[in-house]
């Protein structure tokens, strides 16, 4: 349910403007777009599939969860496990701050801004249904946009590990949506192997 359609559309337009600045291009449905724009359009798609009338804060969080991610390169952090976690935590804070500024500027009150920021920080995954919904959407977009390349690039053991980690973050509803996706045979086989073990 959207409380104020004009305010929501203003926020969505501001998010899309930011997404269009992503220098990485990706082809989707035969046309090239900035990767961030594809990513966030697909989050809107998958959210509509899972919960067409999702709360406004969830819709906002899905439209901006990786906002301006390219401005915080992984290479700016040590290339080890600790560096990865520092990068990821830093990204959550960066996304929350960037989105919070836009939301405040288009007229959202502090309570809504804080809740969207909490969702972007990925707090309380298993105890917050709204956070779980955002995470399910993120996992579905990952499977749709990135999984084929992972299956191509990594050995079977690594792919199985990635699938299992992804699956643990998802709800039964997310699992059902993932299994219904039109995946290539090699991708589906990797998922089936991961789930069988």
C-alpha positions in Angstrom: 0.0 0.0 0.0 1.4 3.4 -1.1 0.4 6.2 1.2 1.3 9.1 -1.1 1.8 8.0 -4.8 3.4 11.3 -5.9 6.0 11.1 -3.1 6.7 7.4 -3.9 7.2 8.1 -7.6 9.5 11.0 -6.8 11.7 8.7 -4.7 11.6 6.0 -7.4 12.6 8.5 -10.1 15.5 9.8 -7.9 16.6 6.2 -7.4 16.5 5.5 -11.1 18.5 8.6 -11.9 21.2 7.3 -9.5 21.0 3.8 -11.0 21.5 5.2 -14.6 24.9 6.5 -13.5 26.3 3.0 -13.1 29.2 2.7 -15.5 28.8 -1.0 -15.9 26.5 -2.0 -18.8 24.6 -5.2 -19.1 22.4 -6.6 -21.9 18.9 -7.6 -20.8 16.1 -8.7 -23.1 18.3 -7.7 -26.1 19.0 -4.1 -24.9 21.9 -2.6 -23.1 21.3 -0.8 -19.8 23.3 0.3 -16.8 23.6 -2.8 -14.5 22.1 -1.0 -11.5 19.0 0.0 -13.5 18.4 -3.6 -14.6 19.0 -4.9 -11.0 16.5 -2.6 -9.4 13.9 -3.1 -12.1 14.1 -6.8 -11.5 13.8 -6.3 -7.8 10.5 -4.4 -8.5 9.4 -7.4 -10.7 10.2 -10.0 -8.2 8.7 -8.1 -5.3 5.4 -7.9 -7.3 5.6 -11.7 -7.9 6.0 -12.4 -4.2 3.8 -9.8 -2.6 2.0 -7.5 -5.0 0.8 -5.1 -2.3 4.0 -5.1 -0.3 4.4 -2.4 2.4 5.7 0.9 1.1 9.0 0.6 3.0 9.7 -2.7 1.4 9.0 -1.3 -2.0 11.4 1.5 -1.4 14.1 -0.7 0.0 13.9 -3.0 -3.0 14.2 -0.1 -5.3 17.4 1.2 -3.7 19.2 -1.6 -1.8 22.4 -1.4 -3.9 22.2 2.3 -4.7 25.5 3.6 -6.2 27.3 0.4 -5.2 29.9 1.0 -7.8 31.2 4.0 -5.8 32.5 1.7 -3.1 34.8 -0.7 -5.0 35.7 -4.1 -3.5 39.3 -3.3 -4.4 39.4 -0.5 -1.9 39.5 -3.2 0.9 41.9 -6.0 1.6 41.3 -9.0 -0.6 40.7 -11.4 2.3 37.7 -12.6 4.3 38.0 -9.8 6.8 38.3 -7.2 4.0 35.2 -8.6 2.4 33.1 -8.3 5.5 34.4 -4.7 6.1 33.5 -3.9 2.5 30.0 -5.4 2.8 29.3 -3.7 6.1 30.5 -0.4 4.7 28.2 -0.8 1.7 25.2 -1.3 3.9 25.9 1.9 5.7 26.6 3.7 2.4 23.4 2.5 0.8 21.4 3.5 4.0 22.9 7.0 4.0 22.5 7.6 0.3 18.9 6.3 0.2 18.1 8.2 3.5 19.1 11.5 2.0 16.9 11.0 -1.1 13.9 9.8 1.0 14.2 12.8 3.3 14.5 15.2 0.3 11.3 14.0 -1.3 9.4 14.3 1.9 9.4 11.0 3.8 9.4 11.3 7.6 12.1 10.2 9.9 10.3 7.0 10.9 9.9 5.7 7.3 13.5 6.7 6.5 14.8 4.8 9.5 12.8 1.7 8.6 14.1 1.7 5.0 17.6 2.2 6.3 17.2 -0.7 8.7 16.1 -2.9 5.8 19.1 -1.8 3.8 21.4 -2.7 6.7 19.9 -6.2 6.6 19.1 -6.3 10.3 17.0 -9.0 11.9 16.7 -11.2 8.8 14.9 -14.2 10.3 12.8 -12.3 12.8 11.6 -9.4 10.5 9.1 -10.5 7.8 9.8 -7.3 5.8 13.5 -7.9 5.9 12.9 -11.5 4.8 10.9 -10.3 1.9 13.6 -7.9 0.8 16.2 -10.7 1.1 14.1 -13.1 -0.9 13.8 -10.5 -3.7 17.6 -10.0 -3.6 18.3 -13.7 -3.9 15.9 -14.2 -6.8 17.5 -11.3 -8.7 20.9 -12.9 -8.0 19.7 -16.2 -9.4 18.2 -14.5 -12.4 21.0 -12.2 -13.3 24.2 -13.7 -11.9 23.9 -17.4 -11.3 24.5 -18.5 -14.9 27.9 -16.8 -14.9 28.8 -18.3 -11.5 28.0 -21.8 -12.8 30.2 -21.0 -15.8 33.1 -19.6 -13.8 33.4 -21.8 -10.7 33.8 -25.5 -10.1 30.9 -27.6 -8.9 31.9 -27.6 -5.2 32.0 -23.8 -5.1 28.7 -23.5 -6.9 27.0 -25.9 -4.5 28.4 -23.9 -1.6 27.0 -20.6 -3.1 23.6 -22.2 -3.6 23.4 -23.5 -0.1 24.4 -20.1 1.4 21.8 -18.4 -0.8 19.1 -20.9 0.1 19.7 -20.4 3.9 18.9 -16.7 3.5 15.6 -17.4 1.8 12.1 -18.2 3.0 10.0 -21.2 1.8 8.1 -18.6 -0.4 11.4 -17.5 -1.9 12.5 -21.2 -2.4 9.3 -21.9 -4.3 9.8 -18.8 -6.6 13.4 -19.8 -7.2 12.5 -23.4 -8.2 9.8 -22.1 -10.6 12.3 -19.9 -12.4 13.1 -20.8 -16.1 16.7 -21.7 -15.4 19.0 -23.4 -17.9 19.6 -27.1 -17.4 23.1 -26.7 -15.9 21.9 -24.1 -13.4 18.9 -26.2 -12.3 21.2 -29.3 -12.0 23.5 -27.2 -9.7 20.6 -26.2 -7.5 19.3 -29.7 -7.3 22.7 -31.1 -6.3 23.1 -28.4 -3.6 19.7 -29.2 -2.2 20.1 -32.9 -2.3 23.2 -32.8 -0.2 
